[in-house]
C-alpha cells in the first residue's frame, strides 16, 4: 500500500482531527468492552515490566485495544532485547578482543543487537503515540462543563 499510513482514530480524536475529515466510527473496527491487560506468558521478565509500565495508560487513552495486543507485545519484547543488549555493552564495552583474530579488538556484537532493537522500538513507539513528536500532535480536549439543570429546562418546555 502506498502513501502515508492511516492514523488510528483514537489519535485523530486526541489531536482534535486536524484534517477536519469526517471520522467514520460506525464502520471502523472497535475494541471490545473489557480489555484483559495480563501480559502474555511468553514475554521475558523485562518485557513484562514494560507491559505493566505502559499498558494501562495506553488502554485508558484508547491507543491499546484488543487488536493491538500482539503489536504491543512485540514492542515490549523488543524493548527488553534492547535493554539486555545495552546492559551487556555497559559490562563489556563497545570493543571486545577477538578470539579468532589474535586478540585484535572488534566491535561488540551486542552493539548491532542494541542498535537494531532501538530502531524497531522507535518505530513502534511512534505507532502508539509515545514519542515527543508523535505526542506533540496529540491534543486532548478538556471536558466540557456540564450544566446540572439543563435536563430540567427541556422538561419544562415540553
N, CA, C and O atoms as a GROMACS GRO file, in nm:
protein
  632
    1UNK      N    1   0.084  -0.116   0.000
    1UNK     CA    2   0.000   0.000   0.000
    1UNK      C    3   0.090   0.124   0.000
    1UNK      O    4   0.185   0.132   0.078
    2UNK      N    5   0.060   0.219  -0.085
    2UNK     CA    6   0.140   0.341  -0.097
    2UNK      C    7   0.080   0.453  -0.016
    2UNK      O    8  -0.035   0.446   0.029
    3UNK      N    9   0.159   0.557   0.002
    3UNK     CA   10   0.112   0.674   0.074
    3UNK      C   11   0.135   0.661   0.224
    3UNK      O   12   0.195   0.565   0.272
    4UNK      N   13   0.085   0.761   0.294
    4UNK     CA   14   0.102   0.761   0.439
    4UNK      C   15   0.017   0.654   0.503
    4UNK      O   16  -0.091   0.619   0.454
    5UNK      N   17   0.068   0.604   0.615
    5UNK     CA   18  -0.009   0.506   0.691
    5UNK      C   19  -0.127   0.578   0.755
    5UNK      O   20  -0.114   0.692   0.799
    6UNK      N   21  -0.243   0.511   0.762
    6UNK     CA   22  -0.356   0.575   0.827
    6UNK      C   23  -0.328   0.596   0.976
    6UNK      O   24  -0.262   0.516   1.041
    7UNK      N   25  -0.380   0.706   1.026
    7UNK     CA   26  -0.365   0.738   1.168
    7UNK      C   27  -0.480   0.672   1.244
    7UNK      O   28  -0.595   0.682   1.201
    8UNK      N   29  -0.452   0.605   1.356
    8UNK     CA   30  -0.561   0.546   1.434
    8UNK      C   31  -0.662   0.652   1.475
    8UNK      O   32  -0.626   0.765   1.506
    9UNK      N   33  -0.789   0.614   1.475
    9UNK     CA   34  -0.896   0.708   1.507
    9UNK      C   35  -0.877   0.770   1.645
    9UNK      O   36  -0.904   0.888   1.664
   10UNK      N   37  -0.831   0.690   1.741
   10UNK     CA   38  -0.810   0.744   1.876
   10UNK      C   39  -0.710   0.859   1.872
   10UNK      O   40  -0.728   0.960   1.940
   11UNK      N   41  -0.603   0.845   1.791
   11UNK     CA   42  -0.506   0.953   1.779
   11UNK      C   43  -0.566   1.073   1.706
   11UNK      O   44  -0.539   1.187   1.743
   12UNK      N   45  -0.648   1.048   1.603
   12UNK     CA   46  -0.713   1.158   1.532
   12UNK      C   47  -0.799   1.240   1.629
   12UNK      O   48  -0.796   1.363   1.627
   13UNK      N   49  -0.874   1.171   1.711
   13UNK     CA   50  -0.963   1.239   1.806
   13UNK      C   51  -0.881   1.316   1.909
   13UNK      O   52  -0.913   1.431   1.941
   14UNK      N   53  -0.776   1.253   1.962
   14UNK     CA   54  -0.692   1.320   2.061
   14UNK      C   55  -0.621   1.442   2.003
   14UNK      O   56  -0.596   1.540   2.074
   15UNK      N   57  -0.590   1.437   1.874
   15UNK     CA   58  -0.525   1.550   1.808
   15UNK      C   59  -0.625   1.658   1.767
   15UNK      O   60  -0.586   1.763   1.716
   16UNK      N   61  -0.753   1.634   1.789
   16UNK     CA   62  -0.854   1.731   1.750
   16UNK      C   63  -0.891   1.724   1.604
   16UNK      O   64  -0.940   1.822   1.548
   17UNK      N   65  -0.868   1.609   1.539
   17UNK     CA   66  -0.897   1.587   1.398
   17UNK      C   67  -0.844   1.702   1.312
   17UNK      O   68  -0.922   1.776   1.251
   18UNK      N   69  -0.709   1.717   1.306
   18UNK     CA   70  -0.651   1.832   1.236
   18UNK      C   71  -0.688   1.842   1.088
   18UNK      O   72  -0.694   1.953   1.035
   19UNK      N   73  -0.713   1.731   1.021
   19UNK     CA   74  -0.750   1.736   0.880
   19UNK      C   75  -0.897   1.769   0.858
   19UNK      O   76  -0.941   1.791   0.745
   20UNK      N   77  -0.973   1.773   0.966
   20UNK     CA   78  -1.116   1.802   0.964
   20UNK      C   79  -1.196   1.709   0.872
   20UNK      O   80  -1.304   1.745   0.825
   21UNK      N   81  -1.141   1.590   0.848
   21UNK     CA   82  -1.215   1.492   0.768
   21UNK      C   83  -1.313   1.420   0.859
   21UNK      O   84  -1.292   1.408   0.979
   22UNK      N   85  -1.421   1.372   0.799
   22UNK     CA   86  -1.523   1.302   0.876
   22UNK      C   87  -1.463   1.174   0.932
   22UNK      O   88  -1.394   1.100   0.861
   23UNK      N   89  -1.488   1.148   1.060
   23UNK     CA   90  -1.441   1.026   1.124
   23UNK      C   91  -1.557   0.928   1.124
   23UNK      O   92  -1.660   0.951   1.186
   24UNK      N   93  -1.537   0.817   1.053
   24UNK     CA   94  -1.642   0.718   1.037
   24UNK      C   95  -1.630   0.611   1.145
   24UNK      O   96  -1.568   0.507   1.124
   25UNK      N   97  -1.688   0.638   1.261
   25UNK     CA   98  -1.681   0.544   1.372
   25UNK      C   99  -1.773   0.424   1.351
   25UNK      O  100  -1.750   0.317   1.406
   26UNK      N  101  -1.879   0.443   1.271
   26UNK     CA  102  -1.978   0.338   1.251
   26UNK      C  103  -1.920   0.216   1.181
   26UNK      O  104  -1.957   0.103   1.212
   27UNK      N  105  -1.828   0.237   1.086
   27UNK     CA  106  -1.774   0.126   1.007
   27UNK      C  107  -1.632   0.086   1.048
   27UNK      O  108  -1.571   0.001   0.984
   28UNK      N  109  -1.581   0.146   1.153
   28UNK     CA  110  -1.446   0.113   1.196
   28UNK      C  111  -1.450  -0.001   1.297
   28UNK      O  112  -1.542  -0.011   1.378
   29UNK      N  113  -1.348  -0.086   1.291
   29UNK     CA  114  -1.338  -0.193   1.389
   29UNK      C  115  -1.321  -0.130   1.526
   29UNK      O  116  -1.234  -0.045   1.546
   30UNK      N  117  -1.403  -0.170   1.619
   30UNK     CA  118  -1.400  -0.111   1.752
   30UNK      C  119  -1.344  -0.211   1.852
   30UNK      O  120  -1.361  -0.332   1.835
   31UNK      N  121  -1.279  -0.161   1.956
   31UNK     CA  122  -1.228  -0.251   2.058
   31UNK      C  123  -1.342  -0.313   2.137
   31UNK      O  124  -1.452  -0.259   2.142
   32UNK      N  125  -1.314  -0.427   2.199
   32UNK     CA  126  -1.413  -0.492   2.283
   32UNK      C  127  -1.438  -0.410   2.409
   32UNK      O  128  -1.367  -0.314   2.437
   33UNK      N  129  -1.539  -0.448   2.483
   33UNK     CA  130  -1.577  -0.372   2.602
   33UNK      C  131  -1.468  -0.377   2.708
   33UNK      O  132  -1.423  -0.273   2.755
   34UNK      N  133  -1.426  -0.495   2.746
   34UNK     CA  134  -1.325  -0.508   2.850
   34UNK      C  135  -1.196  -0.559   2.789
   34UNK      O  136  -1.197  -0.648   2.704
   35UNK      N  137  -1.086  -0.503   2.832
   35UNK     CA  138  -0.956  -0.541   2.777
   35UNK      C  139  -0.873  -0.608   2.886
   35UNK      O  140  -0.847  -0.549   2.991
   36UNK      N  141  -0.834  -0.731   2.861
   36UNK     CA  142  -0.751  -0.805   2.955
   36UNK      C  143  -0.607  -0.761   2.936
   36UNK      O  144  -0.547  -0.790   2.832
   37UNK      N  145  -0.551  -0.692   3.034
   37UNK     CA  146  -0.416  -0.640   3.023
   37UNK      C  147  -0.311  -0.731   3.088
   37UNK      O  148  -0.202  -0.686   3.122
   38UNK      N  149  -0.345  -0.858   3.104
   38UNK     CA  150  -0.249  -0.955   3.154
   38UNK      C  151  -0.143  -0.978   3.047
   38UNK      O  152  -0.177  -1.011   2.934
   39UNK      N  153  -0.014  -0.962   3.080
   39UNK     CA  154   0.088  -0.981   2.978
   39UNK      C  155   0.096  -1.128   2.935
   39UNK      O  156   0.075  -1.217   3.016
   40UNK      N  157   0.125  -1.152   2.808
   40UNK     CA  158   0.137  -1.290   2.759
   40UNK      C  159   0.248  -1.364   2.834
   40UNK      O  160   0.347  -1.304   2.875
   41UNK      N  161   0.229  -1.494   2.853
   41UNK     CA  162   0.323  -1.576   2.929
   41UNK      C  163   0.460  -1.584   2.863
   41UNK      O  164   0.560  -1.603   2.931
   42UNK      N  165   0.466  -1.568   2.731
   42UNK     CA  166   0.592  -1.583   2.660
   42UNK      C  167   0.684  -1.462   2.673
   42UNK      O  168   0.799  -1.468   2.628
   43UNK      N  169   0.638  -1.352   2.731
   43UNK     CA  170   0.723  -1.235   2.745
   43UNK      C  171   0.829  -1.257   2.853
   43UNK      O  172   0.804  -1.323   2.954
   44UNK      N  173   0.946  -1.201   2.829
   44UNK     CA  174   1.053  -1.208   2.929
   44UNK      C  175   1.018  -1.120   3.048
   44UNK      O  176   0.921  -1.044   3.044
   45UNK      N  177   1.097  -1.130   3.154
   45UNK     CA  178   1.071  -1.051   3.275
   45UNK      C  179   1.076  -0.901   3.246
   45UNK      O  180   0.990  -0.826   3.292
   46UNK      N  181   1.177  -0.857   3.171
   46UNK     CA  182   1.187  -0.715   3.137
   46UNK      C  183   1.073  -0.670   3.047
   46UNK      O  184   1.024  -0.558   3.060
   47UNK      N  185   1.029  -0.757   2.956
   47UNK     CA  186   0.917  -0.724   2.868
   47UNK      C  187   0.788  -0.712   2.948
   47UNK      O  188   0.706  -0.624   2.922
   48UNK      N  189   0.770  -0.801   3.046
   48UNK     CA  190   0.652  -0.794   3.133
   48UNK      C  191   0.652  -0.663   3.214
   48UNK      O  192   0.547  -0.603   3.236
   49UNK      N  193   0.769  -0.621   3.257
   49UNK     CA  194   0.779  -0.496   3.332
   49UNK      C  195   0.740  -0.377   3.244
   49UNK      O  196   0.670  -0.287   3.290
   50UNK      N  197   0.783  -0.378   3.119
   50UNK     CA  198   0.746  -0.270   3.026
   50UNK      C  199   0.597  -0.274   2.998
   50UNK      O  200   0.533  -0.169   2.989
   51UNK      N  201   0.542  -0.394   2.984
   51UNK     CA  202   0.397  -0.411   2.964
   51UNK      C  203   0.322  -0.347   3.082
   51UNK      O  204   0.229  -0.269   3.063
   52UNK      N  205   0.365  -0.381   3.203
   52UNK     CA  206   0.298  -0.328   3.323
   52UNK      C  207   0.312  -0.176   3.330
   52UNK      O  208   0.221  -0.107   3.378
   53UNK      N  209   0.424  -0.125   3.283
   53UNK     CA  210   0.451   0.018   3.290
   53UNK      C  211   0.362   0.100   3.196
   53UNK      O  212   0.323   0.212   3.230
   54UNK      N  213   0.330   0.046   3.077
   54UNK     CA  214   0.263   0.128   2.976
   54UNK      C  215   0.123   0.082   2.934
   54UNK      O  216   0.048   0.163   2.880
   55UNK      N  217   0.087  -0.043   2.958
   55UNK     CA  218  -0.039  -0.095   2.903
   55UNK      C  219  -0.162  -0.022   2.956
   55UNK      O  220  -0.253   0.009   2.878
   56UNK      N  221  -0.168   0.004   3.085
   56UNK     CA  222  -0.286   0.070   3.142
   56UNK      C  223  -0.305   0.210   3.084
   56UNK      O  224  -0.416   0.249   3.049
   57UNK      N  225  -0.197   0.285   3.076
   57UNK     CA  226  -0.204   0.421   3.022
   57UNK      C  227  -0.252   0.420   2.876
   57UNK      O  228  -0.340   0.497   2.839
   58UNK      N  229  -0.194   0.330   2.795
   58UNK     CA  230  -0.234   0.323   2.655
   58UNK      C  231  -0.380   0.282   2.640
   58UNK      O  232  -0.451   0.336   2.555
   59UNK      N  233  -0.424   0.188   2.720
   59UNK     CA  234  -0.564   0.145   2.714
   59UNK      C  235  -0.656   0.259   2.755
   59UNK      O  236  -0.760   0.281   2.692
   60UNK      N  237  -0.620   0.331   2.859
   60UNK     CA  238  -0.701   0.443   2.908
   60UNK      C  239  -0.714   0.552   2.801
   60UNK      O  240  -0.820   0.615   2.789
   61UNK      N  241  -0.609   0.573   2.723
   61UNK     CA  242  -0.611   0.674   2.617
   61UNK      C  243  -0.678   0.623   2.489
   61UNK      O  244  -0.696   0.698   2.394
   62UNK      N  245  -0.716   0.495   2.488
   62UNK     CA  246  -0.778   0.437   2.369
   62UNK      C  247  -0.679   0.400   2.262
   62UNK      O  248  -0.717   0.378   2.147
   63UNK      N  249  -0.550   0.393   2.297
   63UNK     CA  250  -0.446   0.363   2.200
   63UNK      C  251  -0.404   0.217   2.204
   63UNK      O  252  -0.322   0.174   2.122
   64UNK      N  253  -0.458   0.141   2.297
   64UNK     CA  254  -0.430  -0.002   2.306
   64UNK      C  255  -0.564  -0.074   2.314
   64UNK      O  256  -0.638  -0.060   2.411
   65UNK      N  257  -0.593  -0.149   2.210
   65UNK     CA  258  -0.718  -0.224   2.205
   65UNK      C  259  -0.685  -0.372   2.193
   65UNK      O  260  -0.568  -0.410   2.185
   66UNK      N  261  -0.787  -0.454   2.192
   66UNK     CA  262  -0.767  -0.599   2.178
   66UNK      C  263  -0.689  -0.631   2.051
   66UNK      O  264  -0.607  -0.723   2.050
   67UNK      N  265  -0.714  -0.556   1.946
   67UNK     CA  266  -0.647  -0.580   1.818
   67UNK      C  267  -0.500  -0.540   1.821
   67UNK      O  268  -0.423  -0.582   1.734
   68UNK      N  269  -0.459  -0.459   1.919
   68UNK     CA  270  -0.322  -0.410   1.925
   68UNK      C  271  -0.232  -0.489   2.019
   68UNK      O  272  -0.112  -0.460   2.027
   69UNK      N  273  -0.285  -0.587   2.088
   69UNK     CA  274  -0.209  -0.656   2.192
   69UNK      C  275  -0.084  -0.726   2.138
   69UNK      O  276   0.020  -0.724   2.204
   70UNK      N  277  -0.093  -0.787   2.021
   70UNK     CA  278   0.025  -0.854   1.964
   70UNK      C  279   0.133  -0.753   1.928
   70UNK      O  280   0.251  -0.776   1.953
   71UNK      N  281   0.094  -0.640   1.869
   71UNK     CA  282   0.191  -0.536   1.835
   71UNK      C  283   0.255  -0.480   1.962
   71UNK      O  284   0.375  -0.452   1.964
   72UNK      N  285   0.176  -0.464   2.066
   72UNK     CA  286   0.230  -0.414   2.192
   72UNK      C  287   0.324  -0.516   2.255
   72UNK      O  288   0.427  -0.478   2.312
   73UNK      N  289   0.291  -0.643   2.245
   73UNK     CA  290   0.380  -0.749   2.297
   73UNK      C  291   0.512  -0.747   2.221
   73UNK      O  292   0.619  -0.763   2.281
   74UNK      N  293   0.507  -0.727   2.088
   74UNK     CA  294   0.631  -0.716   2.009
   74UNK      C  295   0.714  -0.599   2.057
   74UNK      O  296   0.836  -0.611   2.071
   75UNK      N  297   0.650  -0.486   2.081
   75UNK     CA  298   0.722  -0.370   2.131
   75UNK      C  299   0.790  -0.403   2.264
   75UNK      O  300   0.909  -0.377   2.282
   76UNK      N  301   0.714  -0.461   2.357
   76UNK     CA  302   0.768  -0.491   2.491
   76UNK      C  303   0.886  -0.586   2.484
   76UNK      O  304   0.986  -0.566   2.553
   77UNK      N  305   0.876  -0.691   2.400
   77UNK     CA  306   0.986  -0.787   2.389
   77UNK      C  307   1.108  -0.722   2.323
   77UNK      O  308   1.221  -0.750   2.361
   78UNK      N  309   1.084  -0.638   2.224
   78UNK     CA  310   1.194  -0.568   2.158
   78UNK      C  311   1.261  -0.471   2.255
   78UNK      O  312   1.384  -0.457   2.255
   79UNK      N  313   1.181  -0.403   2.336
   79UNK     CA  314   1.235  -0.314   2.438
   79UNK      C  315   1.324  -0.392   2.535
   79UNK      O  316   1.432  -0.346   2.572
   80UNK      N  317   1.277  -0.510   2.576
   80UNK     CA  318   1.356  -0.594   2.667
   80UNK      C  319   1.487  -0.638   2.602
   80UNK      O  320   1.591  -0.643   2.668
   81UNK      N  321   1.483  -0.668   2.472
   81UNK     CA  322   1.605  -0.708   2.400
   81UNK      C  323   1.703  -0.592   2.395
   81UNK      O  324   1.823  -0.610   2.416
   82UNK      N  325   1.652  -0.472   2.370
   82UNK     CA  326   1.738  -0.354   2.368
   82UNK      C  327   1.801  -0.332   2.506
   82UNK      O  328   1.920  -0.303   2.517
   83UNK      N  329   1.720  -0.345   2.610
   83UNK     CA  330   1.768  -0.326   2.746
   83UNK      C  331   1.878  -0.427   2.781
   83UNK      O  332   1.979  -0.391   2.843
   84UNK      N  333   1.859  -0.552   2.742
   84UNK     CA  334   1.959  -0.657   2.768
   84UNK      C  335   2.089  -0.630   2.692
   84UNK      O  336   2.198  -0.645   2.747
   85UNK      N  337   2.075  -0.588   2.566
   85UNK     CA  338   2.194  -0.560   2.485
   85UNK      C  339   2.270  -0.440   2.541
   85UNK      O  340   2.393  -0.440   2.543
   86UNK      N  341   2.198  -0.339   2.585
   86UNK     CA  342   2.263  -0.222   2.644
   86UNK      C  343   2.337  -0.258   2.772
   86UNK      O  344   2.447  -0.209   2.797
   87UNK      N  345   2.277  -0.345   2.854
   87UNK     CA  346   2.343  -0.389   2.978
   87UNK      C  347   2.472  -0.465   2.946
   87UNK      O  348   2.573  -0.448   3.014
   88UNK      N  349   2.468  -0.549   2.842
   88UNK     CA  350   2.587  -0.624   2.801
   88UNK      C  351   2.695  -0.530   2.748
   88UNK      O  352   2.814  -0.553   2.773
   89UNK      N  353   2.655  -0.425   2.677
   89UNK     CA  354   2.751  -0.327   2.627
   89UNK      C  355   2.818  -0.252   2.742
   89UNK      O  356   2.938  -0.226   2.739
   90UNK      N  357   2.740  -0.217   2.843
   90UNK     CA  358   2.796  -0.148   2.959
   90UNK      C  359   2.899  -0.236   3.030
   90UNK      O  360   3.000  -0.188   3.081
   91UNK      N  361   2.871  -0.362   3.033
   91UNK     CA  362   2.958  -0.457   3.104
   91UNK      C  363   3.088  -0.484   3.027
   91UNK      O  364   3.196  -0.485   3.085
   92UNK      N  365   3.075  -0.505   2.894
   92UNK     CA  366   3.193  -0.546   2.818
   92UNK      C  367   3.251  -0.440   2.726
   92UNK      O  368   3.361  -0.458   2.673
   93UNK      N  369   3.180  -0.330   2.705
   93UNK     CA  370   3.232  -0.221   2.621
   93UNK      C  371   3.196  -0.236   2.474
   93UNK      O  372   3.144  -0.338   2.431
   94UNK      N  373   3.226  -0.131   2.399
   94UNK     CA  374   3.194  -0.129   2.256
   94UNK      C  375   3.286  -0.220   2.174
   94UNK      O  376   3.247  -0.273   2.071
   95UNK      N  377   3.408  -0.236   2.223
   95UNK     CA  378   3.505  -0.322   2.154
   95UNK      C  379   3.540  -0.439   2.244
   95UNK      O  380   3.554  -0.424   2.365
   96UNK      N  381   3.553  -0.556   2.184
   96UNK     CA  382   3.596  -0.675   2.257
   96UNK      C  383   3.713  -0.738   2.182
   96UNK      O  384   3.730  -0.714   2.062
   97UNK      N  385   3.792  -0.817   2.251
   97UNK     CA  386   3.906  -0.884   2.186
   97UNK      C  387   3.856  -1.009   2.115
   97UNK      O  388   3.784  -1.090   2.172
   98UNK      N  389   3.895  -1.021   1.992
   98UNK     CA  390   3.855  -1.135   1.910
   98UNK      C  391   3.934  -1.259   1.950
   98UNK      O  392   4.056  -1.254   1.965
   99UNK      N  393   3.863  -1.369   1.966
   99UNK     CA  394   3.930  -1.495   1.998
   99UNK      C  395   3.994  -1.558   1.876
   99UNK      O  396   4.093  -1.630   1.888
  100UNK      N  397   3.940  -1.532   1.759
  100UNK     CA  398   3.989  -1.597   1.638
  100UNK      C  399   4.083  -1.508   1.557
  100UNK      O  400   4.136  -1.551   1.455
  101UNK      N  401   4.103  -1.385   1.602
  101UNK     CA  402   4.183  -1.290   1.523
  101UNK      C  403   4.302  -1.238   1.604
  101UNK      O  404   4.333  -1.120   1.598
  102UNK      N  405   4.367  -1.327   1.679
  102UNK     CA  406   4.485  -1.292   1.759
  102UNK      C  407   4.457  -1.179   1.859
  102UNK      O  408   4.545  -1.097   1.887
  103UNK      N  409   4.337  -1.175   1.913
  103UNK     CA  410   4.305  -1.075   2.016
  103UNK      C  411   4.288  -0.934   1.966
  103UNK      O  412   4.289  -0.840   2.045
  104UNK      N  413   4.273  -0.917   1.836
  104UNK     CA  414   4.252  -0.783   1.779
  104UNK      C  415   4.112  -0.735   1.820
  104UNK      O  416   4.016  -0.811   1.811
  105UNK      N  417   4.100  -0.610   1.866
  105UNK     CA  418   3.970  -0.559   1.907
  105UNK      C  419   3.871  -0.555   1.789
  105UNK      O  420   3.906  -0.512   1.678
  106UNK      N  421   3.751  -0.600   1.814
  106UNK     CA  422   3.642  -0.594   1.715
  106UNK      C  423   3.521  -0.532   1.781
  106UNK      O  424   3.512  -0.523   1.904
  107UNK      N  425   3.428  -0.488   1.700
  107UNK     CA  426   3.304  -0.428   1.751
  107UNK      C  427   3.224  -0.536   1.823
  107UNK      O  428   3.205  -0.646   1.771
  108UNK      N  429   3.177  -0.503   1.940
  108UNK     CA  430   3.097  -0.593   2.021
  108UNK      C  431   2.967  -0.626   1.945
  108UNK      O  432   2.897  -0.534   1.903
  109UNK      N  433   2.933  -0.754   1.928
  109UNK     CA  434   2.810  -0.791   1.858
  109UNK      C  435   2.683  -0.734   1.924
  109UNK      O  436   2.582  -0.715   1.857
  110UNK      N  437   2.690  -0.709   2.053
  110UNK     CA  438   2.574  -0.651   2.122
  110UNK      C  439   2.542  -0.511   2.072
  110UNK      O  440   2.428  -0.465   2.086
  111UNK      N  441   2.641  -0.442   2.013
  111UNK     CA  442   2.614  -0.310   1.958
  111UNK      C  443   2.513  -0.319   1.843
  111UNK      O  444   2.422  -0.237   1.834
  112UNK      N  445   2.530  -0.417   1.756
  112UNK     CA  446   2.436  -0.437   1.645
  112UNK      C  447   2.297  -0.475   1.695
  112UNK      O  448   2.196  -0.428   1.643
  113UNK      N  449   2.293  -0.562   1.795
  113UNK     CA  450   2.165  -0.603   1.852
  113UNK      C  451   2.094  -0.484   1.914
  113UNK      O  452   1.975  -0.463   1.893
  114UNK      N  453   2.169  -0.405   1.992
  114UNK     CA  454   2.110  -0.288   2.058
  114UNK      C  455   2.061  -0.185   1.957
  114UNK      O  456   1.952  -0.130   1.971
  115UNK      N  457   2.141  -0.160   1.854
  115UNK     CA  458   2.105  -0.061   1.753
  115UNK      C  459   1.980  -0.103   1.677
  115UNK      O  460   1.891  -0.021   1.653
  116UNK      N  461   1.973  -0.229   1.638
  116UNK     CA  462   1.857  -0.279   1.564
  116UNK      C  463   1.731  -0.276   1.651
  116UNK      O  464   1.624  -0.234   1.605
  117UNK      N  465   1.743  -0.319   1.776
  117UNK     CA  466   1.628  -0.319   1.866
  117UNK      C  467   1.583  -0.176   1.894
  117UNK      O  468   1.463  -0.150   1.904
  118UNK      N  469   1.678  -0.084   1.907
  118UNK     CA  470   1.643   0.056   1.932
  118UNK      C  471   1.564   0.114   1.815
  118UNK      O  472   1.465   0.185   1.835
  119UNK      N  473   1.606   0.085   1.693
  119UNK     CA  474   1.535   0.134   1.574
  119UNK      C  475   1.394   0.076   1.567
  119UNK      O  476   1.299   0.146   1.535
  120UNK      N  477   1.382  -0.053   1.598
  120UNK     CA  478   1.249  -0.117   1.596
  120UNK      C  479   1.160  -0.057   1.705
  120UNK      O  480   1.042  -0.030   1.680
  121UNK      N  481   1.215  -0.035   1.824
  121UNK     CA  482   1.138   0.025   1.932
  121UNK      C  483   1.092   0.165   1.895
  121UNK      O  484   0.978   0.203   1.922
  122UNK      N  485   1.179   0.242   1.834
  122UNK     CA  486   1.143   0.378   1.795
  122UNK      C  487   1.023   0.380   1.702
  122UNK      O  488   0.931   0.460   1.719
  123UNK      N  489   1.023   0.290   1.604
  123UNK     CA  490   0.909   0.283   1.512
  123UNK      C  491   0.781   0.244   1.583
  123UNK      O  492   0.674   0.297   1.555
  124UNK      N  493   0.793   0.149   1.677
  124UNK     CA  494   0.674   0.103   1.749
  124UNK      C  495   0.623   0.208   1.847
  124UNK      O  496   0.502   0.221   1.867
  125UNK      N  497   0.713   0.283   1.907
  125UNK     CA  498   0.671   0.390   1.999
  125UNK      C  499   0.589   0.495   1.925
  125UNK      O  500   0.492   0.548   1.979
  126UNK      N  501   0.628   0.525   1.802
  126UNK     CA  502   0.553   0.622   1.721
  126UNK      C  503   0.413   0.569   1.694
  126UNK      O  504   0.316   0.645   1.698
  127UNK      N  505   0.402   0.439   1.665
  127UNK     CA  506   0.270   0.380   1.638
  127UNK      C  507   0.175   0.397   1.755
  127UNK      O  508   0.054   0.414   1.736
  128UNK      N  509   0.229   0.393   1.877
  128UNK     CA  510   0.145   0.406   1.995
  128UNK      C  511   0.143   0.549   2.050
  128UNK      O  512   0.089   0.572   2.158
  129UNK      N  513   0.199   0.646   1.976
  129UNK     CA  514   0.197   0.785   2.019
  129UNK      C  515   0.282   0.812   2.141
  129UNK      O  516   0.247   0.896   2.224
  130UNK      N  517   0.395   0.741   2.155
  130UNK     CA  518   0.477   0.751   2.275
  130UNK      C  519   0.612   0.820   2.254
  130UNK      O  520   0.704   0.800   2.333
  131UNK      N  521   0.625   0.900   2.150
  131UNK     CA  522   0.747   0.978   2.132
  131UNK      C  523   0.711   1.125   2.144
  131UNK      O  524   0.595   1.162   2.124
  132UNK      N  525   0.809   1.210   2.175
  132UNK     CA  526   0.776   1.353   2.188
  132UNK      C  527   0.710   1.412   2.064
  132UNK      O  528   0.614   1.489   2.076
  133UNK      N  529   0.758   1.377   1.945
  133UNK     CA  530   0.700   1.436   1.824
  133UNK      C  531   0.560   1.382   1.797
  133UNK      O  532   0.472   1.457   1.756
  134UNK      N  533   0.538   1.252   1.818
  134UNK     CA  534   0.404   1.199   1.795
  134UNK      C  535   0.308   1.247   1.903
  134UNK      O  536   0.190   1.268   1.876
  135UNK      N  537   0.357   1.262   2.026
  135UNK     CA  538   0.273   1.310   2.135
  135UNK      C  539   0.241   1.459   2.119
  135UNK      O  540   0.134   1.504   2.161
  136UNK      N  541   0.332   1.535   2.059
  136UNK     CA  542   0.309   1.678   2.040
  136UNK      C  543   0.190   1.702   1.948
  136UNK      O  544   0.126   1.807   1.955
  137UNK      N  545   0.161   1.606   1.863
  137UNK     CA  546   0.047   1.621   1.772
  137UNK      C  547  -0.084   1.578   1.837
  137UNK      O  548  -0.191   1.598   1.779
  138UNK      N  549  -0.077   1.520   1.956
  138UNK     CA  550  -0.197   1.475   2.025
  138UNK      C  551  -0.251   1.588   2.108
  138UNK      O  552  -0.182   1.641   2.195
  139UNK      N  553  -0.373   1.626   2.082
  139UNK     CA  554  -0.439   1.733   2.158
  139UNK      C  555  -0.556   1.670   2.233
  139UNK      O  556  -0.645   1.610   2.174
  140UNK      N  557  -0.554   1.685   2.363
  140UNK     CA  558  -0.660   1.630   2.445
  140UNK      C  559  -0.761   1.740   2.473
  140UNK      O  560  -0.726   1.846   2.524
  141UNK      N  561  -0.886   1.712   2.440
  141UNK     CA  562  -0.991   1.811   2.466
  141UNK      C  563  -1.025   1.811   2.613
  141UNK      O  564  -1.038   1.706   2.676
  142UNK      N  565  -1.039   1.931   2.668
  142UNK     CA  566  -1.079   1.942   2.808
  142UNK      C  567  -1.226   1.904   2.819
  142UNK      O  568  -1.305   1.934   2.730
  143UNK      N  569  -1.264   1.838   2.928
  143UNK     CA  570  -1.404   1.802   2.945
  143UNK      C  571  -1.492   1.926   2.948
  143UNK      O  572  -1.457   2.027   3.009
  144UNK      N  573  -1.606   1.916   2.883
  144UNK     CA  574  -1.699   2.029   2.880
  144UNK      C  575  -1.770   2.038   3.014
  144UNK      O  576  -1.802   1.937   3.077
  145UNK      N  577  -1.795   2.161   3.055
  145UNK     CA  578  -1.865   2.184   3.181
  145UNK      C  579  -2.011   2.145   3.161
  145UNK      O  580  -2.076   2.191   3.067
  146UNK      N  581  -2.060   2.062   3.249
  146UNK     CA  582  -2.198   2.013   3.239
  146UNK      C  583  -2.288   2.098   3.327
  146UNK      O  584  -2.260   2.120   3.444
  147UNK      N  585  -2.396   2.145   3.268
  147UNK     CA  586  -2.495   2.221   3.342
  147UNK      C  587  -2.589   2.122   3.411
  147UNK      O  588  -2.660   2.047   3.345
  148UNK      N  589  -2.588   2.123   3.544
  148UNK     CA  590  -2.667   2.027   3.620
  148UNK      C  591  -2.817   2.044   3.596
  148UNK      O  592  -2.894   1.949   3.614
  149UNK      N  593  -2.859   2.163   3.555
  149UNK     CA  594  -3.002   2.190   3.543
  149UNK      C  595  -3.052   2.187   3.398
  149UNK      O  596  -3.170   2.212   3.373
  150UNK      N  597  -2.964   2.158   3.303
  150UNK     CA  598  -3.003   2.158   3.162
  150UNK      C  599  -3.114   2.058   3.134
  150UNK      O  600  -3.202   2.086   3.053
  151UNK      N  601  -3.113   1.944   3.198
  151UNK     CA  602  -3.215   1.842   3.172
  151UNK      C  603  -3.353   1.888   3.216
  151UNK      O  604  -3.454   1.844   3.161
  152UNK      N  605  -3.360   1.977   3.315
  152UNK     CA  606  -3.489   2.024   3.362
  152UNK      C  607  -3.548   2.129   3.268
  152UNK      O  608  -3.670   2.143   3.260
  153UNK      N  609  -3.462   2.203   3.197
  153UNK     CA  610  -3.510   2.303   3.102
  153UNK      C  611  -3.590   2.238   2.990
  153UNK      O  612  -3.695   2.289   2.951
  154UNK      N  613  -3.542   2.126   2.939
  154UNK     CA  614  -3.614   2.056   2.833
  154UNK      C  615  -3.748   2.006   2.883
  154UNK      O  616  -3.847   2.013   2.810
  155UNK      N  617  -3.754   1.958   3.004
  155UNK     CA  618  -3.879   1.905   3.060
  155UNK      C  619  -3.982   2.016   3.079
  155UNK      O  620  -4.101   1.993   3.059
  156UNK      N  621  -3.937   2.134   3.118
  156UNK     CA  622  -4.033   2.242   3.145
  156UNK      C  623  -4.085   2.304   3.014
  156UNK      O  624  -4.194   2.361   3.014
  157UNK      N  625  -4.012   2.294   2.904
  157UNK     CA  626  -4.057   2.349   2.776
  157UNK      C  627  -4.141   2.251   2.699
  157UNK      O  628  -4.208   2.291   2.603
  158UNK      N  629  -4.142   2.126   2.736
  158UNK     CA  630  -4.209   2.022   2.659
  158UNK      C  631  -4.339   1.993   2.707
  158UNK      O  632  -4.408   1.907   2.652
   0.00000   0.00000   0.00000
